[in-house]
Amino acid sequence: MNAPVATLPAAKDFKSDTKPVWCPGCGDYGVLTSLARALADLGFRREEVAIVSGIGCSSRMPAYTNCYGFHGVHGRALAVATGLKVSRPDLTVIAAGGDGDGYSIGGNHFLHACRRNVDLTYIVMDNHVYGMTKGQSSPTTEPDWDNALTPGGTGLRPFQPLVIALASGANFVARAFSGDIIGTADIIAKAVKSRGFSFVEILSPCVTFRPEQRDWKELARPSPVAPTDDPARAARRIMTDDGFNIGVLYAGDRKPYQPEIGRARRSLQDLAEEFAR
Amino acid sequence: MTSAARTKASPGVSVAMTGSGGSGVMTAGNMLLEAAALAGCYGLMSRTSGPQIRGGEAAALIRLAGEPIEGHDDRFDLVISIDWLNLERFAAEIPLDSKSIAIGDPGQGEPPAAMLGPVTRRLALPMKALAKKIPGGRANMIALGYVGSLIGLPEDALAEAVRRTLGAEGDRLTASLAGIEAGRLAAAGVDCPHRLAPRRSDGAKRWLITGNEAAGYGALKGGVRFVAAYPITPATEMLEWMSPALSGLGGVLVQAEDELASINMVIGASYGGTPALTATSGPGFALMTESLGLAVAAEVPIVVVDVMRSGPSTGIPTKSEQADLNIALYGVHGDAPHVVVAPNSVADCLTTTHWAVHLAESMQVPVVVLSDQSMGQTRMLIDAPRDKDFIGERAVAAANGQDYKRYALTPSGVSPMAIPGTPSLMYTADGLEHSERGTPSSQARDHLAQLDKRERKLRSADFGLHWAEIEGEGEIAVLTWGSCTGPVREAIARARTDGVAVKLVSLRLLSPSYPDRLAAALEGVKRVLVVEQTHSGQFYRYLRAEHALNAELRAMHRPGPLPMRPGDIHRELVEWSRP
């Protein structure tokens, strides 16, 4: 006799019917599909997952899923996600956003989220440009990329998110490419399953302001080596590759930050006693 | 005659204990307060110190009385200095007059003339020399025994206070008890007109608590179980008290990387269903204002306690001011209805913060609690707070509802909130303007509907009786808020002894304004003195902007760092009452 089996949602059920604001050809469509697929593969119910974001094209992600979502202010997704996860460890919390949101205005939170190692997954769709404000340099933009706000380019060295994540204590570090739906879904699933702070940098082309990024599909390739649990080795690999090695690059086993909550050992009355005279 | 009137209306004894950092004046001051508690008295102590992190000069400012008191007097009866280091820095904070007595150690050289100018009576107490005779003895205990004896605190109360503070610390306890005894003997035969009339307690319980601790306790009473915050003077002690308390109650305090993170962590926790709070001071509050707007738009209940200090910018971190009123009321961009409340005493920090949690939860809005340094860091003996039951909890959407609309347009403006984890109610909370369902929208009709909804939540709310403290009757009223209320109340009591009847109206609810209630409270009042601790008259301007005040108005506004003194307010009232 078969026990009744509750039907788990399929990948398509994780997508909402809200039409994305993204341009045709945007890499973020692929990420949305991969994310939905990963959540279905992991066997989640939609209400068990919360997707938190800040501001930017890719930060529109929560409304395009059918999970619980939070679309906050620019740069603060990780802080919202941290508060949510620490107070509700039963939920699966995923923060998502772009390179400007995560590495520039939210840069400080990125460092400290890696340090704190709360059991979150952070997906950054990196397209090396501010798309929503129509094409300015982001922290990962090449120094000589010409644009109206910084003519001739910023002249600044690009931010190195993966190395910085490693140095700051992220427990899982991976690079993905939005054009590879199945591969990205697999990496996201691994990141969600990994306990602690999991950081997934997804190369997600902006075909509108960086049409040359269409070439990324030719450049992206699976990382030639297996993941390491040695952060120094992982850092050396990342600093010496050309930025297109795809896969899990580091997987550690650092204990996540999760204070025990929900079990009261004292009452308000007990607390009042210290004041009584 | 004036002296008699002053004594009658200005209860208790005021003592300043000063010394260089590490001389133990704070410890001695706390013990004096504990002893007053044991003797059934009321009292308070505030601390003041130089800018040094450690060391430097420090003063414990203490006032003890047989009846409830809420702030410092205009002057000090006794100043006792273990040494004279940089004492002149405190000249403005420790006003002395011809009736004050200055006690100093002759072995520490000459006192600063600028400080003790008006003082005619000086007593010599060789604190260091007396302490040296006791193994492990310290000058602060000599000072404590001496002062305690001069003002008439019972000997056993002092000893018991020392015992309670030091607990089982054997050698130190023995030395301290010997120290206060030596101080007491040195005071024998010294005549002191500034004496407490201690009375045994009527059995009613007292609490010894700071405003910061009281606010923390009130928040927990309101149900807060998540706090995220960044250290900042003078709010840190509230957080340090809350951290272990929360963990005992099954909650958590997270130290955030900055205030931008604190408020967003708190928003995240509250979105997840846990009542949440952050506490900060002006500079941190300024950083939080963008996300305060997010909590308004996404309708996430949170409480933000701003323990105000002097501003702008870094200002004077250790001194009080009420000048964050404007940013609390108007600092959020866009039309962003939110609640601003203010406790008006150390004890009320508990009740009003408790209230704030309920307001936030029941209206799904951010609530700003404007406390300040003077309430936050003053330790005070208060009557044990009575239990208040504030009604109002978060409206939570039931599971498995159909066609859930997170931002549904309801008559009250409050719409049931789905808590993540609840099946079939998934929605995205959004700082973008949105439809009833929460979908981002830039449509004029959605914007107007949601603006109206958010405004309606506040305008249709009944804030009950706690919105203001209204006392007495009179053709003159003082309209004030926050920590100015204590000195105002004392000034009104003094005016009464001069035959001038004055009504007190102290507003706790600052936003939304409650013009009809205020008009009713001021019915029949012909003159209104507005008292606040700002340079620019922020409260006065706010009153003018939001209320039709049918009375002659006079504004009394002064910046920090000096506290508002009852005497100044009293003078103003008496002058103004003359025909």
Interface residues (C-beta under 8 A of the other chain):
Chain A: T18 R45 R46 E47 E48 A50 V52 R60 P62 A63 N66 C67 Y68 G69 F70 H71 G72 V73 G75 R76 L78 A79 V80 A81 T82 G83 L84 K85 V86 S87 R88 D90 L91 N108 H109 L111 H112 P259 E260 I261 G262 R263 A264 R265 R266 S267 L268 D270 L271 A272 F275 A276 R277
Chain B: E34 A37 L38 K205 R206 W207 L208 I209 E213 Y217 L220 K221 R225 F226 A228 A245 S247 G248 L249 G250 G251 V252 V254 A256 E257 D258 L260 A261 S262 I263 N264 M265 V266 I267 G268 A269 S270 Y271 G272 G273 T274 A276 E290 S291 G293 L294 A298 L381 A384 A418 P420 G421 T422 P423 S424 L425 M426 Y427 T428 A429 D430 G431 L432 G438 T439 P440
